[in-house]
């Protein structure tokens, strides 16, 4: 066998697809740890190589892929706007670097979405997060109990013996809380689909719940409430007779809208109940300052940079006014509005909103519980985006693209076109 055929055979094999998925997920979810152990350049190189290998896998499997269902149109539009912002950016090289970071994680997510099915993806994320959360707990035990000293190099403060907050290997308590909630959803889906042994499922759920609790992140409570409501609503819809399902969907939608209005009206009482006053006050001051700068460039924004790591305008000026060192808007929606303007925010909302609707409709009619993973994860990302900008970088962005791609593969106008061209009658009835 020639070297070329050997490479093609390797890139197209199922074993390599599984190894690639586990490696890519580990690199993305453990990006903070990798950067602290090495450097930002090393992390970027690792992710870049993984993305390039992903492109090679997609090229090798090109005959299995459909161009119409390759990636969501709204994702391509968002990426196109982000790179177009180099035309009005104050620092064009940094905009290009920020866009390459966005593109790299999106490429990895698209690759995983095309080489692994939903259950395989859930299993891979479950295996990855099981080990990373176990590692986090182990390092917290070493730091907070056995050695009783912080591991400053990893951002671990050693507060385990005090009951938290803890950060694990993810840098901040809010990131640990977010990862723990994602893990809990994934672990429960694994358990319900009998993809793992019952003992492993129970221990995994216990691990995720324990770390979510000890993260002491105010956003975890909101995330848990949001996921709980979404789970209840989805369960009701899935057990409703098909003839009444549409009516139930509209009623639930009206209840959610009313709940959001009530939560906004009672936001101060809710904040006091969650004991998150100082955190929210910090965010409110930041968002008000951001809106002042948005008023100068409301349509296009200031250009895409991603994380606020450089000296690009207006980030240092925002931090100067607040006497702080924020590295994001602490809200994905405000971050997109600031960097890409109203046009970018509209594309971002369409991208996430369409994915939620598609995945929800699929999960409501498909019998297997594995289809519930995508909408529940998208709800988690949407809620988390109100408190952090995780959805725009790293693991959050990868999960958003992956879930949107998965939703588009199951229910999309492009699927109808593709099926019409191949002579297939598109259906979406209950799974047999």
C-alpha positions as CSV (number, residue, x, y, z in Angstrom):
1,X,0.0,0.0,0.0
2,X,1.4,3.4,-1.0
3,X,1.9,6.1,1.7
4,X,-0.9,8.2,0.1
5,X,-3.4,5.3,0.3
6,X,-2.3,4.5,3.8
7,X,-3.0,8.1,4.9
8,X,-6.4,8.1,3.1
9,X,-7.3,4.8,4.7
10,X,-6.3,6.1,8.2
11,X,-8.2,9.4,7.9
12,X,-11.3,7.6,6.7
13,X,-11.3,4.8,9.3
14,X,-13.9,4.7,12.2
15,X,-11.1,4.0,14.7
16,X,-9.3,7.2,13.7
17,X,-12.6,9.2,13.9
18,X,-13.1,8.0,17.5
19,X,-9.5,8.8,18.4
20,X,-9.7,12.2,16.7
21,X,-13.0,13.1,18.5
22,X,-11.6,12.2,22.0
23,X,-8.3,14.1,21.3
24,X,-10.0,17.2,20.0
25,X,-12.5,17.3,22.8
26,X,-9.8,16.9,25.4
27,X,-7.7,19.6,23.9
28,X,-10.6,22.1,23.7
29,X,-12.1,21.4,27.2
30,X,-8.7,21.3,28.8
31,X,-7.4,24.4,27.0
32,X,-6.9,26.4,30.1
33,X,-4.8,23.7,31.7
34,X,-2.8,23.2,28.5
35,X,-2.1,26.9,28.2
36,X,-1.0,27.2,31.8
37,X,1.3,24.2,31.4
38,X,2.8,25.4,28.1
39,X,1.8,28.7,26.5
40,X,-0.9,30.3,24.4
41,X,1.2,29.7,21.3
42,X,1.4,25.9,22.0
43,X,-2.3,25.7,22.6
44,X,-3.0,27.5,19.4
45,X,-0.7,25.2,17.5
46,X,-2.3,22.1,19.0
47,X,-5.8,23.3,18.1
48,X,-4.6,24.4,14.6
49,X,-3.1,21.0,13.9
50,X,-6.3,19.2,15.0
51,X,-8.4,21.5,12.8
52,X,-6.1,20.8,9.8
53,X,-6.4,17.1,10.4
54,X,-10.1,17.6,10.6
55,X,-10.1,19.2,7.1
56,X,-8.1,16.2,5.9
57,X,-10.8,13.8,7.3
58,X,-13.6,15.8,5.6
59,X,-11.8,15.8,2.3
60,X,-11.2,12.0,2.6
61,X,-14.9,11.5,3.3
62,X,-16.1,14.0,0.7
63,X,-18.2,11.4,-1.1
64,X,-20.2,10.7,2.1
65,X,-20.9,14.4,2.7
66,X,-23.7,16.6,1.3
67,X,-22.7,20.2,0.4
68,X,-26.2,21.4,1.3
69,X,-26.0,20.0,4.8
70,X,-22.3,20.6,5.4
71,X,-22.8,23.6,7.8
72,X,-25.6,25.9,8.9
73,X,-26.1,28.9,6.7
74,X,-26.3,31.2,9.7
75,X,-22.9,30.0,10.9
76,X,-21.3,30.7,7.6
77,X,-22.9,34.2,7.6
78,X,-21.6,34.9,11.1
79,X,-18.1,33.7,10.2
80,X,-18.2,35.8,7.0
81,X,-19.2,38.9,9.0
82,X,-16.5,38.3,11.6
83,X,-13.7,38.2,8.9
84,X,-15.3,41.1,7.0
85,X,-14.9,43.3,10.2
86,X,-11.2,43.4,9.4
87,X,-12.1,46.2,7.1
88,X,-13.1,48.5,10.0
89,X,-11.1,47.0,12.8
90,X,-8.6,49.1,14.8
91,X,-6.1,46.2,14.8
92,X,-6.4,44.0,11.6
93,X,-3.8,41.4,12.6
94,X,-5.6,40.7,15.9
95,X,-9.0,40.5,14.1
96,X,-7.6,37.9,11.8
97,X,-6.1,35.9,14.7
98,X,-9.5,36.1,16.6
99,X,-11.3,34.9,13.5
100,X,-8.9,32.0,12.9
101,X,-9.5,30.9,16.5
102,X,-13.3,31.1,15.8
103,X,-12.8,29.2,12.5
104,X,-10.5,26.6,14.1
105,X,-13.0,25.5,16.8
106,X,-15.8,25.6,14.2
107,X,-13.9,23.3,11.9
108,X,-13.2,20.8,14.7
109,X,-16.9,20.9,15.6
110,X,-18.0,20.4,12.0
111,X,-15.6,17.5,11.6
112,X,-16.9,15.8,14.8
113,X,-20.5,16.4,13.6
114,X,-19.8,14.6,10.3
115,X,-17.7,11.7,11.5
116,X,-19.7,10.7,14.6
117,X,-23.4,10.4,15.2
118,X,-25.3,11.8,18.1
119,X,-24.9,8.9,20.5
120,X,-21.2,8.6,19.7
121,X,-20.8,12.3,20.3
122,X,-22.5,12.1,23.6
123,X,-20.3,9.1,24.6
124,X,-17.1,11.0,23.6
125,X,-18.1,14.1,25.5
126,X,-19.1,12.0,28.5
127,X,-15.8,10.1,28.6
128,X,-13.8,13.3,28.2
129,X,-15.6,15.2,30.9
130,X,-15.6,12.3,33.3
131,X,-11.8,12.3,33.3
132,X,-11.4,16.0,33.3
133,X,-13.8,16.5,36.2
134,X,-12.1,13.6,38.1
135,X,-8.7,15.3,37.5
136,X,-10.2,18.6,38.8
137,X,-11.5,16.9,41.9
138,X,-8.1,15.2,42.4
139,X,-6.2,18.5,42.1
140,X,-8.6,20.3,44.5
141,X,-8.1,17.5,47.0
142,X,-4.3,17.8,46.7
143,X,-4.4,21.6,47.0
144,X,-7.2,22.1,49.6
145,X,-6.7,19.0,51.9
146,X,-3.5,17.1,51.4
147,X,-1.1,19.9,50.9
148,X,-3.2,22.8,52.1
149,X,-1.7,25.3,49.6
150,X,-3.0,26.9,46.4
151,X,-1.8,25.8,43.0
152,X,-1.5,29.4,41.6
153,X,-0.2,28.2,38.3
154,X,-3.5,26.4,37.6
155,X,-5.7,29.0,39.2
156,X,-6.7,26.6,42.0
157,X,-7.1,28.4,45.3
158,X,-7.4,25.4,47.5
159,X,-10.8,26.1,49.0
160,X,-12.2,22.6,49.0
161,X,-11.9,22.1,52.8
162,X,-13.9,25.4,53.2
163,X,-16.7,24.1,51.0
164,X,-15.7,26.2,48.0
165,X,-15.6,28.0,45.7
166,X,-13.4,25.7,43.6
167,X,-12.2,26.1,40.1
168,X,-10.7,22.7,39.1
169,X,-8.6,22.8,36.0
170,X,-10.9,25.2,34.2
171,X,-9.6,28.5,35.6
172,X,-12.7,30.0,37.2
173,X,-15.6,28.8,39.3
174,X,-18.1,29.9,36.7
175,X,-16.4,27.9,34.0
176,X,-16.3,24.8,36.2
177,X,-20.0,25.3,37.0
178,X,-20.8,25.6,33.3
179,X,-18.7,22.5,32.4
180,X,-20.3,20.5,35.3
181,X,-23.8,21.3,34.1
182,X,-22.9,20.2,30.5
183,X,-21.4,17.1,32.0
184,X,-24.6,16.4,34.1
185,X,-26.8,16.6,31.0
186,X,-24.4,14.3,29.1
187,X,-24.1,11.8,31.9
188,X,-27.9,11.5,32.4
189,X,-28.4,11.0,28.6
190,X,-25.7,8.3,28.7
191,X,-27.4,6.7,31.7
192,X,-30.8,6.8,30.1
193,X,-29.6,5.3,26.8
194,X,-27.7,2.6,28.8
195,X,-24.5,3.6,27.0
196,X,-22.5,3.1,30.3
197,X,-22.8,0.7,33.2
198,X,-25.3,1.8,35.9
199,X,-22.5,2.2,38.5
200,X,-20.5,4.4,36.1
201,X,-23.6,6.5,35.4
202,X,-24.4,7.0,39.0
203,X,-20.9,7.9,40.0
204,X,-20.6,10.3,37.0
205,X,-23.8,12.1,37.9
206,X,-22.6,12.4,41.5
207,X,-19.2,13.8,40.4
208,X,-20.8,16.4,38.2
209,X,-23.4,17.4,40.8
210,X,-20.7,17.6,43.6
211,X,-18.4,19.9,41.5
212,X,-21.3,22.0,40.3
213,X,-22.3,22.6,44.0
214,X,-18.8,23.3,45.2
215,X,-18.2,25.7,42.3
216,X,-20.5,28.1,44.2
217,X,-21.3,29.8,40.9
218,X,-24.5,31.8,40.9
219,X,-25.0,31.0,37.3
220,X,-25.2,27.2,38.1
221,X,-28.5,27.8,40.0
222,X,-30.0,29.6,37.0
223,X,-28.6,27.0,34.6
224,X,-30.1,24.2,36.7
225,X,-33.4,25.9,36.8
226,X,-33.4,26.6,33.0
227,X,-32.4,23.0,32.2
228,X,-35.0,21.7,34.6
229,X,-37.8,23.7,33.0
230,X,-36.7,22.7,29.5
231,X,-36.5,19.0,30.5
232,X,-40.0,19.1,32.1
233,X,-41.4,20.8,29.0
234,X,-39.7,18.4,26.6
235,X,-41.0,15.4,28.6
236,X,-44.6,16.8,28.5
237,X,-44.3,17.3,24.7
238,X,-42.8,13.8,24.1
239,X,-45.6,12.2,26.0
240,X,-48.4,14.2,24.3
241,X,-50.5,12.6,21.5
242,X,-49.3,13.8,18.0
243,X,-52.6,15.4,17.3
244,X,-52.3,17.7,20.3
245,X,-48.6,18.2,20.2
246,X,-48.6,21.5,18.3
247,X,-51.1,23.1,20.8
248,X,-49.0,22.0,23.7
249,X,-45.9,23.5,22.1
250,X,-47.7,26.9,21.7
251,X,-49.0,26.8,25.3
252,X,-45.5,26.0,26.7
253,X,-44.0,28.7,24.5
254,X,-46.5,31.2,26.0
255,X,-45.7,30.0,29.5
256,X,-42.0,30.4,28.9
257,X,-42.5,34.0,27.6
258,X,-44.6,34.9,30.6
259,X,-42.0,33.4,32.9
260,X,-39.2,35.5,31.3
261,X,-41.3,38.6,31.7
262,X,-42.0,37.7,35.4
263,X,-38.3,37.0,36.0
264,X,-37.3,40.4,34.5
265,X,-39.9,42.2,36.6
266,X,-38.7,40.4,39.8
267,X,-35.0,40.4,38.9
268,X,-33.9,42.3,42.0
269,X,-35.7,39.9,44.3
270,X,-34.3,36.9,42.4
271,X,-30.8,38.3,42.6
272,X,-31.1,38.7,46.4
273,X,-32.5,35.2,46.7
274,X,-29.4,33.8,44.8
275,X,-27.1,36.0,46.9
276,X,-25.5,37.2,43.6
277,X,-25.9,41.0,44.2
278,X,-22.2,41.9,43.9
279,X,-21.7,39.7,40.8
280,X,-24.8,41.1,39.0
281,X,-23.9,44.7,40.0
282,X,-20.5,44.2,38.4
283,X,-22.1,42.9,35.2
284,X,-24.8,45.6,35.2
285,X,-22.1,48.4,35.4
286,X,-20.1,46.7,32.6
287,X,-23.1,46.3,30.3
288,X,-24.2,49.9,30.8
289,X,-20.7,51.1,29.9
290,X,-20.6,48.8,26.8
291,X,-23.9,50.2,25.6
292,X,-22.4,53.7,25.7
293,X,-19.7,52.5,23.3
294,X,-22.1,50.6,21.2
295,X,-24.0,53.8,20.5
296,X,-21.0,55.1,18.5
297,X,-21.0,52.0,16.2
298,X,-24.4,50.3,16.5
299,X,-24.6,48.6,13.2
300,X,-21.1,47.1,12.5
301,X,-19.4,47.2,15.9
302,X,-15.6,47.6,16.5
303,X,-14.4,44.5,14.8
304,X,-14.1,40.9,15.9
305,X,-11.4,40.1,18.5
306,X,-13.0,37.4,20.6
307,X,-11.4,37.6,24.1
308,X,-10.3,41.1,25.3
309,X,-6.7,40.2,25.6
310,X,-5.1,43.0,23.6
311,X,-5.1,46.8,23.7
312,X,-7.6,47.2,20.9
313,X,-10.1,50.0,21.2
314,X,-12.5,50.1,23.1
315,X,-11.7,47.4,25.5
316,X,-9.0,49.2,27.6
317,X,-11.2,52.3,27.8
318,X,-14.1,50.2,29.1
319,X,-11.9,48.7,31.8
320,X,-10.4,52.1,32.6
321,X,-13.8,53.6,33.2
322,X,-14.7,50.7,35.5
323,X,-11.3,50.4,37.1
324,X,-11.3,46.7,36.3
325,X,-9.7,44.1,34.0
326,X,-12.5,42.3,32.2
327,X,-11.5,39.9,29.4
328,X,-15.0,39.8,28.1
329,X,-18.4,41.4,28.3
330,X,-19.6,38.7,30.7
331,X,-22.4,38.2,28.3
332,X,-22.1,36.7,24.9
333,X,-24.9,38.8,23.4
334,X,-23.3,42.1,24.6
335,X,-19.9,40.9,23.4
336,X,-21.3,40.2,19.9
337,X,-23.2,43.5,19.9
338,X,-20.0,45.4,20.8
339,X,-17.7,43.6,18.3
340,X,-20.0,43.0,15.4
341,X,-22.9,45.4,16.0
342,X,-26.6,44.8,15.5
343,X,-26.0,42.8,12.3
344,X,-23.7,40.4,14.1
345,X,-26.1,40.1,17.0
346,X,-29.0,39.3,14.7
347,X,-27.0,36.6,12.9
348,X,-25.9,35.1,16.3
349,X,-29.5,35.0,17.6
350,X,-30.7,33.4,14.3
351,X,-27.9,30.9,14.5
352,X,-28.7,29.8,18.0
353,X,-32.5,30.3,17.8
354,X,-33.0,28.2,14.7
355,X,-30.8,25.5,16.2
356,X,-32.9,25.4,19.3
357,X,-36.2,25.2,17.4
358,X,-34.9,22.5,15.0
359,X,-33.5,20.3,17.8
360,X,-36.6,20.8,20.0
361,X,-38.9,19.7,17.2
362,X,-36.8,16.6,16.4
363,X,-36.5,15.7,20.1
364,X,-40.3,16.0,20.6
365,X,-41.1,13.4,18.0
366,X,-38.1,11.0,18.1
367,X,-38.5,8.1,20.6
368,X,-34.8,7.8,21.6
369,X,-33.9,10.0,24.6
370,X,-30.5,10.8,23.0
371,X,-32.2,13.4,20.8
372,X,-33.0,15.4,23.9
373,X,-29.3,16.0,24.4
374,X,-29.0,18.7,21.7
375,X,-31.9,21.0,22.7
376,X,-31.0,20.7,26.4
377,X,-27.4,21.6,25.7
378,X,-28.5,24.5,23.5
379,X,-30.8,25.8,26.3
380,X,-27.8,25.6,28.6
381,X,-25.6,27.6,26.2
382,X,-28.4,30.2,25.7
383,X,-28.8,30.8,29.4
384,X,-25.1,30.8,30.2
385,X,-24.6,33.4,27.5
386,X,-26.5,35.9,29.6
387,X,-23.9,35.7,32.3
388,X,-20.6,34.8,30.5
389,X,-19.1,34.9,27.0
390,X,-18.1,31.2,27.1
391,X,-20.3,30.5,24.0
392,X,-18.0,32.6,21.8
393,X,-14.7,30.9,22.6
394,X,-13.3,27.4,23.2
395,X,-15.5,24.7,24.5
396,X,-18.7,26.8,24.5
397,X,-18.3,27.8,20.8
398,X,-17.4,24.2,19.8
399,X,-20.6,22.9,21.6
400,X,-22.7,25.6,20.0
401,X,-21.5,24.8,16.4
402,X,-21.7,21.1,17.0
403,X,-25.3,21.2,18.3
404,X,-26.4,23.6,15.6
405,X,-24.9,21.3,13.0
406,X,-26.6,18.3,14.6
407,X,-29.9,20.1,14.6
408,X,-29.5,21.1,10.9
409,X,-28.7,17.5,9.9
410,X,-32.0,16.2,11.4
411,X,-34.4,19.0,10.3
412,X,-33.5,21.6,7.7
413,X,-34.8,23.1,4.5
414,X,-31.5,21.9,2.9
415,X,-32.4,18.3,3.9
416,X,-35.6,18.6,1.9
417,X,-33.7,19.9,-1.2
418,X,-31.1,17.2,-0.8
419,X,-33.7,14.4,-0.4
420,X,-35.6,15.7,-3.4
421,X,-32.5,15.5,-5.5
422,X,-31.8,11.9,-4.3
423,X,-35.4,10.8,-4.7
424,X,-35.9,10.4,-1.0
425,X,-39.2,11.4,0.6
426,X,-38.4,13.5,3.7
427,X,-40.1,12.3,6.9
428,X,-39.8,13.1,10.5
429,X,-42.2,10.7,12.2
430,X,-41.7,8.9,15.5
431,X,-38.6,6.6,15.4
432,X,-39.4,3.0,15.0
